[in-house]
Amino acid sequence: MLISVIVPTYNRNDLLSRCLDRLNPAFQTIDPSEYKVLVTDDSKDYKAKGLLEEKYPWAEWVAGPQKGPAANRNNGAKESNGEWLVFIDDDCLPERDLLEKYKKAINEYPESLAFEGAILPDDYQLLKKDMSDCPVNTEGGCFWSANICINKLLFEKVHGFDEEYLIAAQEDQQMKIDIEAETKKKIVFLKQCIVIHPVRFLKVMSQIKKIPIASKNFVIYVNKNNGILPYNSTLDFGLKQFGFHLRRTILLAKTGKVKSLIVSIIWLLYGVPLNIINLRKPNKV
């Protein structure tokens, strides 16, 4: 069994270095012959290429297609030769036994062809602060691409990550739906397969400016999964979206996170109507 570890990157050599340090054969507990790291580099000037040549010659570098995160991950899968694919984001820090535990799970669950691992923040206290952001997966059911493992034949059968999505959101959840539809099984969550994700702080204006494209991206997800997601009509969609963002706004008001509250209010008053408008365009639920 060969595991191909695919690390998509884009102009983040500092973070990529920390990730690769922990994928180093000298750090990971799995036998070095059983895995290969492949970095697919979407930067225009191929910033990661020199880094790998200088510091990480055991990792393979390939040029990315420069068509977005989903296409970059698909490019890594296409260029890999492993029977299994493990996707890790370039800002994540894998635990030293991550690959060994994925290998063990593959052998223990021969009927399963896809797994998701845990994603933990590097600082739980920072996560409590206003405008902090970090994907946290401790219970499963997310299938976030920062830490997943997929049989390559299954990956190809479901056509990889859907490149129609406009931003790095929903394309991994789309794959979860596609995998479970194909295999007729729930994806197994492995809480022992851990990567650490840094907590970041978002800027208010950047989040507000992202609302139009985030709305379009989410509506693509809704339209692609008509009959699967719990929206029975445009009215039902609008009411559930309003309720979701209203609950979030009330929660943020109670916790005193003023900047996050501002973004949430704008989503409630502008983003939700925009979702409904986008939903009523050609492809309807």
Sequence and secondary structure as in RCSB ss.txt:
>XXXX:A:sequence
MLISVIVPTYNRNDLLSRCLDRLNPAFQTIDPSEYKVLVTDDSKDYKAKGLLEEKYPWAEWVAGPQKGPAANRNN
GAKESNGEWLVFIDDDCLPERDLLEKYKKAINEYPESLAFEGAILPDDYQLLKKDMSDCPVNTEGGCFWSANICI
NKLLFEKVHGFDEEYLIAAQEDQQMKIDIEAETKKKIVFLKQCIVIHPVRFLKVMSQIKKIPIASKNFVIYVNKN
NGILPYNSTLDFGLKQFGFHLRRTILLAKTGKVKSLIVSIIWLLYGVPLNIINLRKPNKV
>XXXX:A:secstr
  EEEEEEESS HHHHHHHHHHHSTTTSSS GGGEEEEEEE  TT HHHHHHHHH TTSEEEE  SS HHHHHHH
HHHH   SEEEEE TT EE TTHHHHHHHHHHH TT  EEEEEEEES TTGGGSTTEE   BSSSS   TTEEEE
EHHHHHHTTSS TT SSSSSHHHHHHHHHHHHHSS  EEEEEEEEEE  EE  HHHHHHTHHHHHHHHHHHHHHT
TTTSS  SHHHHHHHHHHHHHHHHHHHHHHT HHHHHHHHHIIIIIHHHHHHHHTSSS  
